[in-house]
Every structure is written in C-alpha cells, then in structure tokens.
Amino acid sequence: MKKRKHERITKDVPWTSFGRETAVARVGQSLVPVGVYPFDLQPFNPAGIPMIDVTAPGNEDLLMNIVGTAIQAGDGKLVTCHHVVQALLEREQNKPHYILSRLFRGSMVYGIPYPIQASVPYIDARTKKPNPNVDLAVLISAVISTEDLPYETPNVKWGDSTRLGVGDPVIVGGYPYGKQMFLFIQSNRGLIQPTFYAGIVSAILPATNPSETRLLQISIPVAGGMSGGAVLLPNTGEVVGMVTSCIHAGDVPLPMSYAIPSEIIAPFADSISFD
C-alpha cells in the first residue's frame, strides 16, 4: 500500500522541468555565453550545424570556456562589454570565438555554437568617434537558422532607463564564474543556463565629462563571466542596462556593481546594419 502511494506521488514530479515561464525566464532565453571551445569545431555550414547535447553524460568535457555574457539585441547583433571582446582577442586570439545558443526539445537541451564574425566598439553619438571610456561593443553573428535547427534566441525588449530612480528593484542575469559555474555541484553538471540575482538601483552616477556616460550602481555582487549581463525590471522583463563591472574586496565581490543604461545601448545597437 505504501509503495503504491509513493508511486502516485512521484509520477507527477516534474523531474526535467525548468519551472514555469516568467518574465525573467524569458529574458534568460536572450542571454548567451561568449567564449571559445577546448577542442576544434568543424567548419560552420548550413548542412552541418554543430550541436552539443548538454544533457548527455560527460557533457562537462564539452563545455565552452566562457569569457562573458552577451544580450541578443537584434537580428545578427548582440551587445556585450568591450573588455569581453578584448579578453577574447588577447587571451584566446588563436581560436575561433563563439556565442552559444540553446535549443530545447522536450527534456533534451542542445547547445549550438555560432561563430562571431565581427565586433564594433561603441561609437559616441556626441563625437561620432569610438569612445573607449564606454565599455560597450556590438558583436555580429549572422546566424544560419533552418527549419530543422532554428535559432531560438529572441531579441530582448528594451526598457526606458531614463525613468529609473534610486531604490527601484532590478534583477541582473548572466553567466557568473564562467565555465566553473556549471561544475560546482555533481548534479546537473554541464547544464548551461543563466543565473539571476535581485537587488535595487543603489545610485545613479551622472556623467561628469564629455567622454563618460551615466552609470547605474546596483546593490548586487557579480562575478567574472557576468560582464555583458542584463539588468532588467522584475515585473516586465524589460532590459534597462548591461553589467560592466563590480567592486571587489580581494577576491570577494561586493554588492556594488555597475551597468551602462539602455538609453545608451539600444540606440547604438539599432544604428548598426549589415548585409
């Protein structure tokens, strides 16, 4: 009798569920890791898109070496920090650079690497010249989406960062600790997904000279790999900023992170077009 009762209880357990869809979870679909692989991928072509089963045993051996996070801003365009691009060019200069899209099919999750073809540093609208003091870049990845293997990373919805005030609740999302984040525990090893933290806007820092932009100070500690992550409104999922840095005490991140507001990011991403 006890066995049958146990079976009735456990048959309805959602063993492979990611939980109900929320506004925050939907933003998570638009956040991708940026990095390189510890092995050579086959040349990218429409007939042979490389796929990695992230739910297969031993998948942790196939993990991307994650350098940062990118936000899907438009078709073929993602935004991230300029220092993430520099890290790829300096530390991983002899390897192809990729974003990693996720494809969900029932209980199966596939990672599909797409190569980054180019990057564009921030062009300041005030001077019409590159501004290295604004830690922002657009990545170009003109993905190949087919009926069998569609690119299912949606474009984010930008919110109005000019309406933010001190004390407003926000959430940040990305890939803290890079590859290591998915190896901390024995269960679910290698299953890549973004992580989110909640806090408030703790200060807004206005520009004090013509080469600066406003910055959002967020009461959330972030770790390496979160650079390029999204700052979003918890109720709507609208993205109002992008994480660039955090204050540390030694190796410990403090709840003082900084983000570029969407009022800077969205117009810059929208201004870039390509064939």
C-alpha positions in Angstrom: 0.0 0.0 0.0 2.8 2.4 0.9 4.6 1.6 -2.3 1.6 2.4 -4.5 1.0 5.7 -2.6 4.7 6.6 -3.2 4.3 5.8 -6.9 1.2 8.0 -7.1 3.1 10.9 -5.6 6.2 10.6 -7.6 4.6 10.0 -11.0 3.6 13.7 -11.1 7.0 15.1 -10.1 8.3 17.3 -12.9 11.7 15.8 -13.0 13.0 17.6 -16.0 11.1 20.9 -15.7 12.8 24.3 -15.7 9.8 25.7 -13.8 7.0 28.0 -15.0 7.8 30.6 -17.6 8.3 34.1 -16.0 9.2 37.5 -17.4 12.8 36.9 -16.0 13.0 33.4 -17.6 12.1 34.8 -21.0 14.9 37.3 -20.7 17.2 34.4 -19.9 16.5 33.0 -23.4 18.0 36.1 -24.8 21.3 35.8 -22.8 24.1 33.8 -24.3 27.6 32.9 -23.1 30.6 34.2 -25.2 33.8 32.2 -25.4 35.8 29.5 -27.0 36.0 25.7 -27.0 38.8 23.5 -25.7 38.5 21.4 -28.9 38.2 22.2 -32.6 34.7 22.5 -34.0 34.0 21.5 -37.6 33.7 24.4 -40.0 30.3 26.0 -39.7 27.9 25.3 -42.6 24.1 25.1 -43.1 24.3 21.3 -43.7 26.3 20.5 -40.5 25.5 22.9 -37.7 27.5 21.6 -34.7 25.3 20.5 -31.8 26.2 19.6 -28.3 23.8 17.6 -26.2 24.1 19.4 -22.8 22.1 16.7 -21.1 24.3 13.8 -22.2 26.6 12.0 -19.7 30.1 13.5 -19.7 28.9 16.8 -21.3 31.1 18.8 -18.9 34.0 17.8 -21.1 32.4 19.7 -24.0 31.8 23.0 -22.1 32.6 26.3 -23.7 35.3 28.3 -21.9 33.0 31.3 -21.1 34.6 34.7 -21.1 31.4 36.8 -20.7 27.7 37.3 -21.4 26.0 38.8 -24.5 22.5 40.1 -24.9 20.6 39.4 -28.2 19.8 43.0 -29.3 18.6 42.5 -32.9 18.9 40.1 -35.8 22.5 39.1 -36.0 23.5 41.6 -33.3 24.4 41.1 -29.7 25.7 43.6 -27.1 28.5 42.9 -24.6 31.3 44.7 -22.8 34.2 45.9 -24.9 36.5 44.3 -22.3 34.9 40.9 -23.1 35.9 41.4 -26.7 39.4 42.4 -25.7 39.7 39.3 -23.5 38.8 37.1 -26.4 41.3 38.9 -28.7 44.1 38.9 -26.1 43.7 35.6 -24.3 42.1 33.5 -27.0 43.5 35.1 -30.1 44.3 31.9 -31.9 40.9 30.3 -31.5 37.5 31.0 -33.2 35.1 32.9 -30.9 31.5 31.8 -30.4 28.2 32.6 -28.9 26.2 29.6 -27.6 22.5 29.3 -28.4 20.3 26.8 -26.6 17.7 24.6 -28.3 15.0 22.9 -26.1 13.3 19.8 -27.4 11.3 18.2 -24.7 13.7 17.1 -21.9 16.6 17.4 -24.3 18.7 20.6 -24.3 21.2 21.3 -27.1 23.9 23.9 -27.3 24.6 25.3 -30.8 27.7 27.3 -31.2 27.6 30.2 -33.7 30.8 32.0 -34.7 31.3 35.7 -34.1 32.1 37.3 -37.4 33.0 40.8 -36.2 32.7 43.3 -33.3 32.0 47.1 -33.3 33.3 49.2 -30.4 31.0 52.0 -29.1 30.7 55.0 -31.4 29.8 58.0 -29.3 26.8 59.9 -30.7 28.3 63.1 -29.3 31.5 62.9 -31.3 30.8 60.3 -34.0 34.0 58.6 -32.9 34.9 55.5 -31.0 34.8 56.1 -27.2 37.0 53.6 -25.3 35.7 55.1 -22.0 32.3 53.5 -22.6 32.7 49.7 -22.1 30.3 48.6 -24.8 30.5 46.7 -28.1 28.2 45.0 -30.6 29.0 41.5 -31.7 28.0 40.5 -35.2 26.9 36.8 -35.6 24.8 36.4 -38.7 23.4 33.1 -37.7 22.1 30.4 -40.0 18.6 29.4 -38.9 16.9 26.5 -40.7 13.6 24.8 -40.3 15.2 21.8 -38.6 17.6 23.9 -36.5 16.1 27.3 -35.8 17.9 30.0 -34.0 15.6 30.4 -30.9 17.4 33.2 -29.1 14.9 36.0 -29.1 15.7 39.7 -29.2 15.3 41.5 -25.8 12.7 44.2 -25.2 14.5 47.4 -24.1 13.1 49.4 -21.2 13.4 53.1 -20.6 16.4 53.5 -18.3 15.8 57.3 -18.1 12.8 56.6 -15.8 14.9 54.6 -13.2 15.4 56.1 -9.8 17.4 55.1 -6.7 15.6 52.3 -4.8 13.9 50.8 -7.9 14.1 47.0 -7.8 16.1 45.3 -10.6 17.4 41.9 -11.5 20.7 41.1 -13.2 21.3 37.9 -15.2 24.3 36.3 -16.9 26.9 33.6 -16.6 28.9 34.3 -13.4 32.1 32.3 -12.8 32.1 31.3 -16.5 32.5 27.6 -17.1 33.1 26.8 -13.5 29.6 27.8 -12.6 28.3 24.6 -14.2 30.9 22.3 -12.4 30.3 23.4 -8.8 28.0 20.5 -8.0 27.8 16.9 -9.0 24.1 17.0 -10.0 23.3 18.8 -13.3 26.9 19.1 -14.3 27.5 20.9 -17.5 23.9 22.1 -17.9 24.4 25.7 -19.0 21.8 28.3 -18.2 21.9 31.9 -17.0 21.8 32.8 -13.3 19.9 35.8 -11.8 20.3 38.0 -8.8 17.9 40.6 -7.3 18.6 44.0 -5.8 18.0 47.7 -6.2 19.4 50.7 -8.0 21.6 51.9 -5.2 22.9 55.1 -7.0 22.8 56.7 -10.4 26.1 58.2 -11.4 25.8 61.1 -13.9 28.5 61.8 -16.5 31.0 64.4 -15.3 32.9 64.9 -18.5 32.1 64.6 -22.3 33.8 61.2 -22.6 31.6 59.5 -19.9 28.1 58.1 -19.8 25.7 57.8 -17.0 26.1 54.6 -14.9 23.7 52.6 -12.8 25.0 51.4 -9.5 23.3 48.1 -8.5 23.3 46.6 -5.0 24.2 43.1 -6.3 27.6 41.4 -6.2 28.6 39.9 -9.6 31.5 37.6 -10.5 33.6 37.2 -13.7 31.5 36.0 -16.6 28.7 38.3 -15.7 30.2 41.1 -17.8 27.7 41.9 -20.6 24.8 40.5 -18.5 21.4 42.1 -18.4 19.9 44.5 -15.9 16.1 44.1 -16.1 12.8 45.0 -14.5 11.5 42.1 -12.5 7.8 42.5 -13.4 8.1 43.1 -17.2 11.5 41.7 -18.1 12.4 44.9 -19.9 16.2 45.3 -20.1 17.3 48.6 -18.8 21.1 48.1 -18.6 24.1 45.9 -19.1 26.6 44.9 -16.4 30.1 46.1 -16.9 32.0 45.8 -13.5 31.9 45.2 -9.8 33.8 46.3 -6.7 35.8 43.5 -5.0 37.5 43.2 -1.6 40.3 40.8 -2.5 38.6 38.0 -4.4 35.2 38.7 -2.9 32.6 40.7 -5.0 30.8 43.4 -3.0 27.2 44.5 -3.6 28.3 47.4 -5.7 28.0 46.6 -9.4 27.9 49.0 -12.4 25.9 49.0 -15.6 25.5 51.0 -18.7 21.9 52.2 -19.1 19.8 51.1 -22.0 19.4 54.7 -23.2 23.0 54.3 -24.5 22.9 50.6 -25.6 19.7 50.4 -27.6 20.3 53.4 -30.0 23.9 52.2 -30.6 22.8 48.6 -31.4 19.9 49.9 -33.6 22.3 52.1 -35.6 24.3 49.2 -36.9 23.1 47.5 -40.0 24.7 44.9 -42.3 24.1 42.6 -45.2 
